[in-house]
Amino acid sequence: MNPHVRPVALEHASRLVNHGPTVLVTSAHGGRRNVMAAAWSMPVEFTPPRIAVVIDKHTFTRELVVASGAFGICIPGAALADLSYAVGSESGRVTDKFDRHGIVATPGRALGVPLIESGCIAWLECRLIREPHAEDAYDTCFAEVVAAAADERIFANGHWSFRDDNTALHTIHHLGAGKFARADAVVQAQRLKA
Ligand SMILES: Cc1cc2nc3c(=O)[nH]c(=O)nc-3n(C[C@H](O)[C@H](O)[C@H](O)COP(=O)(O)O)c2cc1C
C-alpha cells in the first residue's frame, strides 16, 4: 500500500488530466482485465466532472469498457515510461498484460476497476456515458469521474507540485515513437503591468 495516496475532491479531478499526461486506461469484465496507454484524454465538463478519452474501437480495452460500462485512469509517473510504452504497444486480447509485466492492480472502491498503484501517481474511476448511436462511429469515449485520488507527494490541495526532489513522480507526455517529455520546468505567469 502506498501511504501517500489521498482522495482528490471531484471538483479538482479535472486538474489531474488537464495538462495532458499519458494515462493508463484499465478495464475488466467477465473475468478478463486489461490496460493500455492513452495519450489523448481531456476534461470536458465541470459538474459532474466528465472526461473524454480516445480508445480505439479495435482495442481489447474498448471491448471491456463497453461491456463493463467503466474504466480506470491511472496516471504513470516518469518511472513507468517503459511500462507505459509496452502496454501501449501490445494487445491484451490473448495475453494478460498484468501477468506478463508483473503489474499489481487492486479494484477501485467506487466501480471496482483495476487500479495500478506501484509507479502511478493519480487515479480516476470513470463511468462510461453510453452513446449507442456513436459507439461504432467514434473512438472517443465520454465518462463521468466518480472517484479520484492522488499521491500527495506530487499532487496536493488541488495542485501539482513538480519539484527536483520528486522527478520519478512527474507526469509523462507522449511525443511519439516511445519518446516522452517529462513535466518539469514549471513557468509561473506574472501579472502584466497595464
Ligand atoms: C504512449 C502511447 C499513447 C497511446 N495513446 C493512445 C490513445 O490516446 N488512444 C488510443 O486509442 N490508443 C493509444 N495508444 C495505442 C494503444 O495503447 C494500443 O493500441 C494498445 O495496444 C491497445 O491495447 P489493447 O488492445 O490491449 O486494449 C497509445 C500507445 C502509446 C504507446
The ligand as an SDF file (V2000), in Angstrom:
LIG
                    3D

 31 33  0  0  0  0  0  0  0  0999 V2000
    2.3150    6.3430  -25.3880 C   0  0  0  0  0  0  0  0  0  0  0  0
    1.1310    5.7840  -26.1180 C   0  0  0  0  0  0  0  0  0  0  0  0
   -0.0500    6.5130  -26.2070 C   0  0  0  0  0  0  0  0  0  0  0  0
   -1.1790    5.9850  -26.8310 C   0  0  0  0  0  0  0  0  0  0  0  0
   -2.3080    6.7240  -26.8950 N   0  0  0  0  0  0  0  0  0  0  0  0
   -3.4470    6.1750  -27.3950 C   0  0  0  0  0  0  0  0  0  0  0  0
   -4.6790    6.8780  -27.3500 C   0  0  0  0  0  0  0  0  0  0  0  0
   -4.7750    8.0150  -26.8630 O   0  0  0  0  0  0  0  0  0  0  0  0
   -5.7800    6.2760  -27.8380 N   0  0  0  0  0  0  0  0  0  0  0  0
   -5.7410    5.0140  -28.3770 C   0  0  0  0  0  0  0  0  0  0  0  0
   -6.7750    4.5010  -28.7980 O   0  0  0  0  0  0  0  0  0  0  0  0
   -4.5790    4.3210  -28.4390 N   0  0  0  0  0  0  0  0  0  0  0  0
   -3.4440    4.8690  -27.9360 C   0  0  0  0  0  0  0  0  0  0  0  0
   -2.2810    4.1550  -27.9530 N   0  0  0  0  0  0  0  0  0  0  0  0
   -2.2760    2.7980  -28.5100 C   0  0  0  0  0  0  0  0  0  0  0  0
   -2.8870    1.7420  -27.5630 C   0  0  0  0  0  0  0  0  0  0  0  0
   -2.3350    1.8400  -26.2660 O   0  0  0  0  0  0  0  0  0  0  0  0
   -2.6150    0.3590  -28.1810 C   0  0  0  0  0  0  0  0  0  0  0  0
   -3.4340    0.2030  -29.3170 O   0  0  0  0  0  0  0  0  0  0  0  0
   -2.7890   -0.8050  -27.2280 C   0  0  0  0  0  0  0  0  0  0  0  0
   -2.0380   -1.8770  -27.7260 O   0  0  0  0  0  0  0  0  0  0  0  0
   -4.2280   -1.2550  -27.0510 C   0  0  0  0  0  0  0  0  0  0  0  0
   -4.2050   -2.3620  -26.1970 O   0  0  0  0  0  0  0  0  0  0  0  0
   -5.4330   -3.3520  -26.0280 P   0  0  0  0  0  0  0  0  0  0  0  0
   -5.8400   -3.8490  -27.3980 O   0  0  0  0  0  0  0  0  0  0  0  0
   -4.8900   -4.4330  -25.1710 O   0  0  0  0  0  0  0  0  0  0  0  0
   -6.5430   -2.5940  -25.4140 O   0  0  0  0  0  0  0  0  0  0  0  0
   -1.1250    4.6820  -27.3890 C   0  0  0  0  0  0  0  0  0  0  0  0
    0.0670    3.9600  -27.3320 C   0  0  0  0  0  0  0  0  0  0  0  0
    1.1830    4.5010  -26.7190 C   0  0  0  0  0  0  0  0  0  0  0  0
    2.4510    3.6970  -26.6490 C   0  0  0  0  0  0  0  0  0  0  0  0
  1  2  1  0
  2  3  1  0
  2 30  2  0
  3  4  2  0
  4  5  1  0
  4 28  1  0
  5  6  2  0
  6  7  1  0
  6 13  1  0
  7  8  2  0
  7  9  1  0
  9 10  1  0
 10 11  2  0
 10 12  1  0
 12 13  2  0
 13 14  1  0
 14 15  1  0
 14 28  1  0
 15 16  1  0
 16 17  1  0
 16 18  1  0
 18 19  1  0
 18 20  1  0
 20 21  1  0
 20 22  1  0
 22 23  1  0
 23 24  1  0
 24 25  2  0
 24 26  1  0
 24 27  1  0
 28 29  2  0
 29 30  1  0
 30 31  1  0
M  END
$$$$
